[in-house]
Amino acid sequence: MANWTYKFNEDIRDGDFLAIKSLFEAGHVRKMALLKEQSPTKIAKLLGLQYNSYLDKLDNPEKFTVKHIFKIALVCQIDPCLIFDIIQIEVQNK
């Protein structure tokens, strides 16, 4: 995949999103379902999803839209390719 070159001009002010950023960047997220433990209600609301719909997408990450992935990446200030790569590996291993 292409390298993400977007630079963020401000710090993350929300501790929940900072925690998610840290998990992704440290390589601890191997399955999207790990995010069930990281403020699922807040992220579901951010994505415009019902809580149960968000949990379903975490268990079946191929259901996430590109828009959802970019929103998560933007608020957590991470390279969306990290998320795409995790989803791709997870789907291939099903």
Contacts in CASP RR format, 6 or more apart in sequence:
PFRMAT RR
TARGET T0000
AUTHOR 0000-0000-0000
METHOD contacts of the structure
MODEL  1
MANWTYKFNEDIRDGDFLAIKSLFEAGHVRKMALLKEQSPTKIAKLLGLQ
YNSYLDKLDNPEKFTVKHIFKIALVCQIDPCLIFDIIQIEVQNK
1 81 0 8 1.000
1 84 0 8 1.000
1 85 0 8 1.000
2 81 0 8 1.000
3 79 0 8 1.000
3 81 0 8 1.000
4 73 0 8 1.000
4 79 0 8 1.000
4 80 0 8 1.000
4 81 0 8 1.000
8 77 0 8 1.000
12 18 0 8 1.000
12 21 0 8 1.000
12 75 0 8 1.000
12 76 0 8 1.000
12 77 0 8 1.000
14 75 0 8 1.000
16 38 0 8 1.000
16 39 0 8 1.000
16 42 0 8 1.000
17 75 0 8 1.000
17 76 0 8 1.000
17 77 0 8 1.000
18 76 0 8 1.000
19 38 0 8 1.000
20 35 0 8 1.000
20 38 0 8 1.000
20 39 0 8 1.000
20 43 0 8 1.000
20 72 0 8 1.000
20 76 0 8 1.000
21 76 0 8 1.000
21 77 0 8 1.000
21 78 0 8 1.000
23 29 0 8 1.000
23 34 0 8 1.000
23 38 0 8 1.000
24 76 0 8 1.000
24 78 0 8 1.000
24 82 0 8 1.000
24 83 0 8 1.000
25 78 0 8 1.000
25 82 0 8 1.000
28 34 0 8 1.000
29 35 0 8 1.000
29 82 0 8 1.000
29 86 0 8 1.000
30 86 0 8 1.000
30 89 0 8 1.000
30 90 0 8 1.000
31 61 0 8 1.000
31 86 0 8 1.000
31 90 0 8 1.000
32 57 0 8 1.000
32 58 0 8 1.000
32 59 0 8 1.000
32 61 0 8 1.000
32 64 0 8 1.000
32 83 0 8 1.000
32 86 0 8 1.000
32 87 0 8 1.000
32 90 0 8 1.000
33 58 0 8 1.000
33 59 0 8 1.000
35 43 0 8 1.000
35 58 0 8 1.000
36 55 0 8 1.000
36 58 0 8 1.000
40 51 0 8 1.000
40 54 0 8 1.000
40 55 0 8 1.000
40 58 0 8 1.000
41 51 0 8 1.000
43 54 0 8 1.000
43 72 0 8 1.000
44 50 0 8 1.000
44 51 0 8 1.000
44 53 0 8 1.000
44 54 0 8 1.000
46 71 0 8 1.000
46 72 0 8 1.000
46 75 0 8 1.000
47 54 0 8 1.000
47 68 0 8 1.000
47 71 0 8 1.000
47 72 0 8 1.000
49 57 0 8 1.000
49 68 0 8 1.000
56 63 0 8 1.000
57 63 0 8 1.000
57 64 0 8 1.000
57 68 0 8 1.000
61 86 0 8 1.000
61 87 0 8 1.000
61 90 0 8 1.000
61 91 0 8 1.000
62 87 0 8 1.000
62 91 0 8 1.000
64 87 0 8 1.000
69 80 0 8 1.000
69 83 0 8 1.000
69 84 0 8 1.000
69 87 0 8 1.000
70 80 0 8 1.000
72 80 0 8 1.000
72 83 0 8 1.000
73 79 0 8 1.000
73 80 0 8 1.000
73 82 0 8 1.000
73 83 0 8 1.000
END
